[in-house]
Amino acid sequence: MNRLQSFQIERLEGNEEFIRLRERLEKGEKAIPICGLAGSSLAYILAALCSKRSHPLLLIASNRERAEQMADDMQFFGVQNVFHFPDTETLPYELDEPHVEIAARQIESYEMLCRIADGEEFAEGKAPVIIAPLESLLQKILAPEFYRQKRVRIHWGQTLDINDLCARLVDIGYERSAVVEARGEFSVRGGIIDIFALPMENPIRIDLFGREVESIRPFDSFTQRSFQLKDTLEEVAIPPAKLVALTRKSIEANINLAVLLDYLSANALIVLDEPDAFEPQSERFEQLVEQQYFEASAHSEQHTPPERLYSSWSALHPRLGAFAVISHSQLSVLETGGAKSIRFASSSFEDVRPSFEHYLELIKTRQLADYHINVVCDNEGQLQRFDELLREHEISAASFIPGLKQDLKWSPEVGKGGLRDIVLSIGNLHEGFSLSGAQTLFITDREIFGRYKRRHVYRRVYKGAPIAAPTEIARDEFVVHVDHGIGKFLGIRTQMIDGRKVDLLEILYSDDARLLVPVDKIRLIQKYSIVENVQPSLDELGSKAWLARKKKTEEKIEQMADELLNLYARRTIANGYSYSSDTVWQSEFESSFIYEETLDQLTAIEQVKRDLEMDKPMDRLVCGDVGYGKTEVALRAAFKVVQEGKQVAVLAPTTILCQQHYNTFSERYAEYPYKVEMLSRFRTASEQRKILERVKNGEVHVIVGTHRLLSKDVAFSDLGLVIVDEEQRFGVQHKERLKEMRTSVDFLTLTATPIPRTLYMALSGLRDLSIINTPPPNRLPIKTRMIHWDDELIREAILRELNRGGQIFFVHNRIQNIDYIAERLKKIHPALRIAIAHGRLNENELEHVMLDFVDQKYDALLSTSIIENGLDIPNVNTIIINRADAFGLAQLYQLRGRVGRDVKQAYAYLITPAGEAITDAAIRRLAAINEFTELGVGFNIAMRDLEIRGSGNLLGKEQHGCIVSVGFDYYCSLLEKTVRRLKGEHVEDLQPPEIKWNVEGYLPADYIPVESQRVGIYKRLSEALKRNQLQDINDELKDRYGAIPLPVENLIKVSELRIAAMERGVRRIIETPQGYKLSLRAGADIAEFSRNLQESRRSINDKALIKAEDDETIVVQYANWRKLPRLEKAIHLLSAKAAQE
């Protein structure tokens, strides 16, 4: 608890109602009703109680949202050990596990509940607080003894049986995989065991020496490398991964389940928040359970009766008599068993309209009454802005930012006129309140300015990681050989050559021809990546067709690159407006962003601002996936422009997206004197005329609109920046108009089509591109299911979403019978409130439908694919797509991206017709969308398809044809070389030295079992140009796979010899019985080379005999060569000069 929190809690020491509450608890009263606590004031009172208590507290909230808010609010007021035990967000009798994040929070609570059940004593102010919605109390859970028994404990020095450990991990729900990337997975590679436990921030790696645990260390699931920690872990407890499956096992073993109350000690305090609602909610839940049980039993007899899985409020309520219970109702006066209720005098701002002037008056009034006033901001930028606004009105304020050194000595200050300073702090308080008995006033900046409530995020474990290109080549994938063209990779073949084991890559070409490529030539092979439905023809070995195709592609690339280079050069000499460096307001505005920026996002923002500060017109394209933060880039660029009196035009392709941009700009600019307006078919003709007049007069700073903004009657006072969202979706005429505007103003184009980094690097210097390839932290993968139309499954999907207070998208892409689909949905769930949206509705109808849906007046939006682009409605977390087989992969991906924007688990149902033939292409599309998640390799492969489509859009049809012809990766390497050459850079295509050495160097299959990983390591070794890269690979192998065997050690040394030879200008090394021969590159001065090598020999006191054999060959010999460490000797000699240099 920090100084400010302590001061706030101390304010309650003078509150009569709080004192009475504490005294009644100390006297041992069992039932204490309280009422009148508005906003977040209940958390304030409970935090004050917890600060002096050493016994656990269980708070039962009436619903999941209230439980989440209470958890946040309690932490805001300094309660340290808050555990949220969420409900599963699944329907009764669903066999699905809850989302991994929900399960992780439940397990964290289980771990603490076990400590409570074990009778652990807690220090004052350190006792745990468990917060759960009513549904979590009614849901029976694992009994304490059974849960403890299932945990796996591993400690340093322990003897482990790997087979036994694997069996135990599988028993408690862990899945074995080749690579551990997601929670709930484990892998075994020799003596290395990786486990990703649910509540852990990072997976752990257990290293065995024989059967003994030698080390336990955390590692990064993205890089697969261990963290560089001074001390490894001494012990780790692995909790269960699948609680639903364990619950079934408990029942099958005839072990009774428990409820949360069974874990509590007798001295625990229970708080019931709005218990008047518990009985009716419990009855509704019981009805849902009975209904689901009936439906499940109709399909199978093997279902557990409800009474074994669920309890009821009427059954649990009598058990509360064993504990001290506080019952809170905000409105009514509760009388519990004759106990008199304590009424607190508080009020909230729920019904107060957002208005800075209104709250300013309230602050002044309460300041005169000597109130402690705390304005709670979401972040430092908003705090700075509010401080500035208060000072403009001559109100003194003191900022408190947790974690700063000066805040450790914080104390309340008296400012001007003897009035107490307003305290500005940062935190996540959900609702403000005034508590007159303690003379305290809390206000959130969201309430003052009317911003959306901050979305609740508990998650700590999903860190955004850039989308990686899937460079690992797997068996049966298409590849491109630089000299032979397109083939199919059949796998690694190990053969004996000259008495040595050698790994070869086997590639199939047309007419069943096979090419065996030594792994040291793997650099000549690249993955053939191209969009779905394109099955490349295998090239013919020895044919000239591939060479002709390659040459034609190179010519077309050169032509395009030349055009782009000329265009780029013309723009660099054009005159544009140069904006000033960032102002204080710019810093404050950027700091007010309530989410954490990704590195890609920050880079894009800096690139855009740098462009604006230059004296040439900006024309930058920002590419990034749905929800990756492109709009924030646009917001900051626009803010920089409007500060200098210039105007910004924001163009969106659809009216709905236009409305959303208008809402976002209006909300973010609310605290600043800049006017945002919208011009679209959502505005009447008279409204449009008035807006246009104000735009012309300069009264509107940001105008958001559809293509209506491109009309001839739109005139600006001083247009500085045009922001275009999804330019490819505008018509030809509109694009021509945009082209005209580009010559005179700054241009920023946004697209949700991702662009791969390889293409970005190749185009550097030709086109100003920014890519945002890192997903935001805390994004969850969407659970995707392929189904046929099934009334029961659709009813379950609808019911699950409505049961957690959410909404649904139902996509049906045929306007002709969309009303019929609405009728079918009504029959499935008669109470469902359905809105219908499609492109043929008139302006007013579409506007009202969409706004009413956003305002939650409807449960489901039945629409065509008009929702595909840009819509962001966080409360919608289930999407059902009818006839999903008729959509392309990109469309399915975009549609599915409409959900999963909030912190809840999102669901996507893809309906395909039963009994009808579906094309092979559609099956592949559906399989791709069904399999990939945002956390694994499958996602990257599917993303690659979209990236290549985006590349085709960016480069044009002709270049898209080139990509198909030679494969995407090879196309990018050709493009990069061409661009560098046209820009006058020296492009040297040096072939690495050929090494013929009598040693076995390869990656054994029993050391790296996954073939595609072996291919990936071979590729990295062949592409390494520096010794530190080899050292990095060496460390990674040791970390991920254990002690390095001799063949791998030799392979790394051969790679080091190759690097040393390349630095010397050697093209071939061949080992001989007495040493080795060095063949030099054409044109090399052999006399000078020999002289330098002799100097290197002397500098390291080497005993080699060095002589020239002919004009290009040097012979190096040793007297006792066979007894020497031969590879090391050659590396040492060839590196000596490089080391001196």
TORVO-430247 format. One record per residue (C-alpha): residue in three letters; x, y, z. Coordinates in steps of 0.2 Angstrom, whole numbers, plus 5000, padded with zeros to 4 digits. Example, Ala and Ser with C-alpha at 12.3 -4.5 7.8 and 13.67 -1.06 7.14 Angstrom:
Ala506249785039Ser506849955036
//
This chain:
Met500050005000Asn500850174995Arg500750335004Leu499250404995Gln498250244998Ser498750245016Phe498150425018Gln496450385009Ile496150235020Glu496550345036Arg495150465030Leu493950335035Glu494450335053Gly493350485056Asn491850405047Glu490550345060Glu489750215049Phe491450135045Ile491850135064Arg490250055068Leu490549925055Arg492249875061Glu491649875080Arg490249755075Leu491449635066Glu492649645081Lys491249595093Gly490949445083Glu489249485075Lys488849355061Ala487649455050Ile487949645047Pro486849725033Ile487549885025Cys486849995012Gly487050165002Leu488850134995Ala488750204977Gly490050194963Ser491650114969Ser491450154987Leu491149974993Ala492849934987Tyr493550084997Ile492650025013Leu493249845011Ala495049895007Ala495049995024Leu494349835033Cys495749725025Ser497149845030Lys496849795048Arg496349615046Ser497349455045His495949335040Pro495349295022Leu493949385014Leu492749305001Leu491649424991Ile490249364980Ala489649484967Ser488049464958Asn488849454940Arg490449424932Glu490649614927Arg490449674944Ala491649544951Glu492949604939Gln492649784943Met492749744962Ala494449654959Asp495149814950Asp494449934963Met495149834978Gln496849834970Phe496650024967Phe496450054985Gly497949954990Val497349784994Gln498849674989Asn498249494988Val496749504977Phe496249344968His494849334955Phe493949164953Pro492949194937Asp491549084931Thr492048974916Glu491049074903Thr490448904896Leu488648834896Pro488248694909Tyr488648524902Glu489848594889Leu491348484888Asp492448624883Glu493848684894Pro493648874899His494848984890Val496648964896Glu496649134904Ile495049104914Ala495848934919Ala497449024924Arg496549144935Gln495548994943Ile497148904946Glu497949054955Ser496349064966Tyr496448874969Glu498248884975Met497849024987Leu496248934993Cys497348774997Arg498448885008Ile496848955017Ala496148775019Asp497848715026Gly497648845040Glu499048965034Glu499149125045Phe499349295036Ala500049455042Glu498949605045Gly498449685029Lys499149535019Ala497649415020Pro496949365003Val495349424996Ile494449304984Ile493249384973Ala491949274963Pro490349304954Leu488849204960Glu488949074946Ser490749024952Leu489948994970Leu488548884962Gln489748784951Lys490548644961Ile492448634960Leu493848504964Ala493948454982Pro495548524991Glu496248354994Phe496048294976Tyr496748464969Arg498348444980Gln498548264975Lys498548314956Arg499948454957Val501648404951Arg503148464962Ile504848464955His506448524964Trp508248544961Gly509248374964Gln507648274963Thr507748104953Leu506448104939Asp505747964929Ile505348054912Asn504047924907Asp503147944924Leu503248134923Cys502448134906Ala501048014911Arg500648134926Leu500648284915Val499548204903Asp498348154917Ile498148334923Gly497848394906Tyr499448444898Glu499748414879Arg501348344872Ser502048444857Ala503648464848Val503948644853Val503148724868Glu502348884862Ala500648894872Arg500148864890Gly499548694894Glu500948614883Phe502548514887Ser503948434877Val505348314880Arg506948314870Gly508248194878Gly508548264895Ile507748424892Ile505848444898Asp504948604893Ile503248644902Phe502148794901Ala501048794916Leu499448894915Pro499749034928Met501549054924Glu502149204914Asn503449104905Pro503648914902Ile505048824912Arg506448714906Ile507048564916Asp508748504912Leu509248324918Phe510948254922Gly510548074919Arg508948064930Glu509348204942Val508648374940Glu510148484937Ser509248654933Ile507548734932Arg507448894922Pro506149004913Phe506249024895Asp505449134881Ser504149044872Phe504449154856Thr506349134855Gln506348964864Arg507949034873Ser508149024892Phe508249194901Gln509949244907Leu509649234926Lys510949224939Asp510049094949Thr508948964942Leu507348904951Glu507548784966Glu505748714965Val504248734954Ala502448674957Ile501448624941Pro499648644943Pro498248554933Ala497948624915Lys496248554912Leu495048584926Val493448514917Ala494248354913Leu494948334930Thr493148364937Arg492548224926Lys493948114933Ser493448164951Ile491648104948Glu492247944939Ala493247904954Asn491747934965Ile492648084974Asn491348214979Leu491648394972Ala491648544984Val491148724983Leu492148884987Leu491448885005Asp492348715008Tyr494048795006Leu493748935019Ser494348945037Ala493148975051Asn493849155053Ala493549205035Leu492449355032Ile491149345018Val490449495009Leu488849474998Asp488649614985Glu486749644981Pro486149474988Asp484349524984Ala484749474966Phe485549304971Glu483949204973Pro483149254956Gln484849234947Ser485149064955Glu483449004949Arg483749064932Phe485448974932Glu484548814939Gln483348824924Leu484748834912Val485648684920Glu484048584919Gln483748634901Gln485548594896Tyr485548424906Phe483848384897Glu484648424880Ala486248334884Ser485348174890Ala484348164874His485948134865Ser486748024878Glu486347934894Gln488147964901His487848134910Thr488048174928Pro486548234937Pro486448424940Glu486548404959Arg488348324958Leu488948474947Tyr488048624953Ser487348694969Ser485948824972Trp485848984983Ser484448904993Ala485648764998Leu487148875001His486349015010Pro486048915027Arg487948875027Leu488449055028Gly487849055046Ala489548985051Phe490449145045Ala490449325048Val489449395034Ile489249575027Ser487749595015His487849755005Ser486349834995Gln486650004987Leu484850054988Ser483749955000Val484049945019Leu484349765023Glu483749685039Thr484649525042Gly483949415056Gly483449575066Ala485249655063Lys485149835060Ser485849905044Ile487250025043Arg486850165030Phe488250255022Ala488050425014Ser488750414997Ser488350464979Ser489050424962Phe489050514945Glu488150374935Asp486750494929Val487850654927Arg488250704909Pro490050724905Ser490550904907Phe492150984912Glu491251134918His490051034929Tyr491450934937Leu492551094939Glu491151174949Leu490951014960Ile492851014963Lys492851194969Thr491351174980Arg492051014989Gln493751094990Leu492951235000Ala492151105011Asp493951035015Tyr493650875005His495050755000Ile494850754981Asn495650624970Val495450634951Val495950464944Cys496750464927Asp497050314915Asn498850364912Glu500150494914Gly499650594898Gln497950614904Leu498550664921Gln499650804914Arg498250864903Phe497050874918Asp498350964929Glu498551094915Leu496651124914Leu496551144933Arg497951274933Glu497151364919His495651394931Glu496851434946Ile496551274955Ser498151194963Ala498451004961Ala499750884967Ser500150734955Phe500450564962Ile501250434950Pro501550264959Gly503350204958Leu504150374958Lys505450404972Gln504650574977Asp503050484980Leu503750374994Lys503750535005Trp502050604998Ser500950695011Pro499350795008Glu499750985004Val498851145007Gly498851254992Lys498251424988Gly497051515000Gly497251375013Leu496351255002Arg496851075001Asp497751024984Ile496750914972Val497650744970Leu497950684953Ser498350504952Ile498450354939Gly497550194942Asn496050084937Leu494550144947His492950104938Glu491750234945Gly491950394955Phe490950424971Ser490750554985Leu490750495003Ser490250635014Gly490550545031Ala492450535026Gln492450705016Thr493150615001Leu492850634983Phe493450514969Ile493150564951Thr493850464935Asp494350564920Arg493250454910Glu491750524919Ile492250704916Phe492650684898Gly491450554893Arg492650424887Tyr492250244886Lys492550144901Arg494250064901Arg494249884895His494649764909Val496249674907Tyr496949544920Arg498049464907Arg499949464910Val500449324899Tyr500149364881Lys501549474875Gly501349534857Ala502649454846Pro502949504828Ile502249394815Ala503749284809Ala503849224792Pro503749034792Thr505548994785Glu505648824791Ile505348704777Ala504248554781Arg504148384771Asp502948394756Glu503048584754Phe503548664738Val505348744737Val506248844724His508048804720Val509048954713Asp509748844699His508348714696Gly506748794699Ile505148734708Gly505148564717Lys504348474731Phe505448444747Leu505348254752Gly506348264768Ile508148244774Arg509048084768Thr510548024778Gln511847934767Met513547864769Ile514747954757Asp516647924758Gly516447824774Arg515547974782Lys513748004787Val513048154777Asp511348234777Leu510548274760Leu508948374756Glu507848264744Ile506848374731Leu505648304719Tyr505548374701Ser504348334686Asp504448154679Asp504848094696Ala506648154695Arg507548174712Leu508848304717Leu509948274732Val510648434739Pro512048434752Val511548534768Asp512948654765Lys512148704749Ile510448744758Arg510648924755Leu510148894737Ile508448834742Gln506948944748Lys505248904753Tyr503948924738Ser502649034746Ile501149084736Val499249114739Glu497948974741Asn497248884726Val498948904717Gln499748734714Pro501348764705Ser501948644692Leu503648554696Asp505048614685Glu506048484674Leu507848454679Gly509048514666Ser507648614657Lys507948794651Ala506148844656Trp506648894674Leu508049004668Ala507049094655Arg505649124668Lys506849194680Lys507649304668Lys505949374663Thr505449404681Glu507149504684Glu506749614669Lys504949654675Ile505649684693Glu506949804686Gln505649904676Met504449924691Ala505849964702Asp506550094690Glu504750174689Leu504550184708Leu506350254710Asn505950394698Leu504350434707Tyr505250434723Ala506550554716Arg505250674710Arg504350684727Thr506050714736Ile506150884726Ala504350934728Asn504051074741Gly502851034756Tyr502451104773Ser503651074787Tyr502851044804Ser503751084820Ser504450964833Asp503250884846Thr502451004858Val501950974876Trp500150944870Gln500750814858Ser501650724872Glu500150734883Phe499050674869Glu500150524865Ser500250484884Ser498350474885Phe498350324875Ile497650194887Tyr498550044879Glu500349994878Glu501050034861Thr501949894852Leu503749924845Asp503149914827Gln501750044832Leu503050164840Thr504150144824Ala502750184813Ile502250334823Glu504050404823Gln504150374804Val502550474801Lys503050614812Arg504750624804Asp503950634787Leu502850784793Glu504350874799Met505150874782Asp504951004769Lys504250874756Pro502550804755Met502250644764Asp501550494755Arg501650344768Leu500750184768Val500450104785Cys500149914784Gly499449814798Asp498249684803Val496549714810Gly496649794828Tyr498549814827Gly498450004831Lys498450094814Thr497150214819Glu498250274834Val499550314821Ala498350424811Leu497650504827Arg499350564832Ala499850624815Ala498250724813Phe498450794831Lys500150864825Val499450944810Val497951024818Gln499051104831Glu499751214817Gly498051274811Lys497951154797Gln496451044793Val496450854792Ala495250744780Val494950564785Leu494250454771Ala493450284775Pro492650174761Thr491050134771Thr489750234780Ile489950124796Leu491850134796Cys491650324794Gln490550334809Gln491750234819His493250344815Tyr492150494819Asn491750424836Thr493650384839Phe494250554834Ser492950644844Glu493250544860Arg495150564859Tyr495150754855Ala493750794868Glu494950874880Tyr495750994866Pro495051144857Tyr494851054840Lys493251014832Val492850854823Glu491450834811Met490850694799Leu490150704781Ser489250544775Arg487550484771Phe487250484790Arg487050674788Thr485550754780Ala485750874765Ser485551034776Glu486750964789Gln488050934776Arg487851104769Lys488151184786Ile489651064789Leu490451114772Glu490251294776Arg491151274793Val492551164784Lys492751304772Asn492951434786Gly494151334795Glu492951304810Val493151114808His494851044811Val494650864807Ile493250814794Val492950624793Gly491950564778Thr491650434764His492050474746Arg490850624748Leu492350714754Leu493050704736Ser491650794729Lys491950964720Asp490951064732Val492051014747Ala493251164750Phe494551174764Ser495151334773Asp496951254774Leu497051064771Gly498650994778Leu498450804779Val497350674770Ile497150504779Val496450364768Asp495850204776Glu495850054763Glu496250154747Gln496049994737Arg494249994741Phe493850164732Gly493350174714Val494450224699Gln493750404699His494050424717Lys495850364716Glu496250484702Arg495550624713Leu496650564727Lys498150564715Glu497850744711Met497750794730Arg499450694733Thr500450834724Ser500050964737Val499650894754Asp500350764766Phe499550594763Leu499450444775Thr498650284769Leu498050144780Thr497749964775Ala497249814785Thr498149694773Pro499749644781Ile501349664771Pro502849544775Arg504449614782Thr505449534767Leu504549644755Tyr504649794766Met506549774767Ala506549754748Leu505549914745Ser506550024757Gly507050174747Leu505650154734Arg504050174744Asp503850244761Leu503150094770Ser502750064789Ile502249894794Ile501449844811Asn501649664812Thr501549644831Pro499949594839Pro499449704854Pro499749624871Asn498349524878Arg497549474862Leu496749304863Pro496549174850Ile494749154844Lys494048974846Thr493448924829Arg492248784825Met491648714809Ile489848654809His488348604798Trp486748704801Asp486148634818Asp484848724828Glu485448654844Leu487248704841Ile486748884836Arg485548894851Glu487048854862Ala488148984854Ile486849114856Leu486449064874Arg488249064879Glu488549244873Leu486949314880Asn487249224896Arg488849334898Gly488049494893Gly488749494875Gln488149514857Ile488249414841Phe488649444823Phe487749324811Val488449344793His487249284779Asn487849354762Arg486249344752Ile485049484754Gln483649394745Asn483349274759Ile484049364774Asp482349384782Tyr482049194781Ile483649174791Ala483049294804Glu481449194806Arg482449034808Leu483549114822Lys481849174830Lys481248994831Ile482948944838His482849074852Pro481249164852Ala481849304864Leu483249354853Arg483249534848Ile483849534830Ala484449684819Ile484649664800Ala485949764791His486449764772Gly486949884758Arg485249904751Leu484549994767Asn484450184765Glu485550294775Asn484450324790Glu483950144792Leu485750084792Glu486250224804His484850184816Val485149994815Met487050004818Leu486950134832Asp485550044841Phe486649884840Val488149974847Asp486950034861Gln486549854865Lys484649874860Tyr484849714850Asp485649554854Ala486149494837Leu486649584820Leu486149484805Ser487049554791Thr487949534774Ser489849544774Ile489749734775Ile490349714793Glu492049644785Asn493049794787Gly493549904802Leu492049874814Asp492649874832Ile491249834844Pro492049754859Asn490449684866Val490249564851Asn491249404854Thr490349274845Ile490149274826Ile489249144816Ile489649134797Asn488349054786Arg488948964770Ala490748994776Asp491348884761Ala490849024749Phe492049154757Gly493949174753Leu495249144766Ala495549334767Gln493749374769Leu493549234782Tyr495049304792Gln494349484791Leu492649434796Arg493249324811Gly494349474816Arg492649574820Val492649474837Gly494049444850Arg494349634852Asp493949634870Val494649534885Lys493349394884Gln493549224875Ala492849244857Tyr492049114846Ala491849094828Tyr490648964820Leu490848924802Ile489248844794Thr489448734779Pro488048644770Ala487648464775Gly487548344761Glu488148464747Ala489848454738Ile491148574744Thr492648614732Asp494348564738Ala494948744738Ala493548784750Ile494048634761Arg495848694762Arg495248874766Leu494148814780Ala495448704787Ala496748844787Ile495548964796Asn495048824808Glu496748774813Phe497748934815Thr497849034831Glu498749194834Leu500049094845Gly500748964833Val501548924817Gly499848894808Phe499449074811Asn501049124802Ile500649014787Ala498849084785Met499549254788Arg500849224774Asp499449194762Leu498649364766Glu500249454766Ile500649384748Arg498849444743Gly499249614750Ser500949614741Gly500049584725Asn498849734729Leu500249844733Leu501349804718Gly500049774704Lys499449634694Glu501049614683Gln502149594698His500849474706Gly501149364691Cys503049374694Ile502749314712Val501749164706Ser503149124693Val504649114705Gly503849104723Phe503749244735Asp505349224745Tyr506449214729Tyr505449364721Cys505949474737Ser507749424736Leu507749474717Leu506849634721Glu508049684735Lys509649654724Thr508849754709Val508449904720Arg510149904728Arg510949904710Leu509850034703Lys510250144718Gly512050134714Glu512550014728His513849884725Val513049714725Glu514249564726Asp513549394725Leu514949294733Gln514749104734Pro515349044751Pro516848934751Glu516648744747Ile517348644762Lys517848454759Trp518448394776Asn518548214782Val517448234797Glu515648184801Gly514548344803Tyr512648334804Leu511148354815Pro510648184822Ala508748144822Asp508848084840Tyr509548254845Ile508348364835Pro506848254832Val505748374822Glu506448374804Ser505848554800Gln506848614815Arg508348524808Val508148604791Gly507948774800Ile509548754809Tyr510548704794Lys509848854785Arg510448974799Leu512148894799Ser512348914781Glu511849094781Ala512949144796Leu514249274791Lys514949314809Arg515649204822Asn514449274835Gln513049204825Leu513749034826Gln514049054845Asp512149104846Ile511648944837Asn512848844848Asp512048924864Glu510348894858Leu510648714854Lys511348674871Asp509948774879Arg508548684869Tyr509148514866Gly510448484879Ala512348434878Ile513048454860Pro513548284852Leu515148274842Pro514348274824Val513448444829Glu515048514836Asn515948464820Leu514548544809Ile514748714819Lys516648704817Val516548674798Ser515348834798Glu516648934807Leu518048874795Arg516848924781Ile516749104788Ala518649114791Ala518949054773Met517749184766Glu518549324776Arg520249274768Gly519549264750Val519649074749Arg518448984737Arg518848804742Ile519648704756Ile520048524754Glu520848414768Thr522348314763Pro523248174773Gln524548304778Gly523448454780Tyr522348554768Lys522348644751Leu521648824749Ser521048874732Leu520849064730Arg519549164720Ala519949214702Gly521149364701Ala521849344718Asp523649384721Ile524349214727Ala526049284732Glu525249424743Phe524049294750Ser525449174754Arg526449314763Asn524949364774Leu524649184779Gln526449164784Glu526349314795Ser524749244803Arg525649084806Arg527149174815Ser525949284825Ile525149124833Asn526749024833Asp526048894821Lys527148744815Ala526348734797Leu527248724781Ile526448844769Lys526848844750Ala526048884733Glu525648734723Asp525048834707Asp524349004703Glu522848984713Thr523148844726Ile524048854743Val524548694752Val524648694771Gln525548544779Tyr525948484797Ala527148344802Asn525948254813Trp524248314806Arg523248154811Lys523648184829Leu523148364829Pro521348444832Arg521248474813Leu519748584812Glu520348694826Lys522048714819Ala521348774802Ile520148894810His521548964821Leu522748994807Leu521449074794Ser520649184808Ala522349244814Lys522449384802Ala520649434803Ala520849444822Gln522349564820Glu521449674807
//
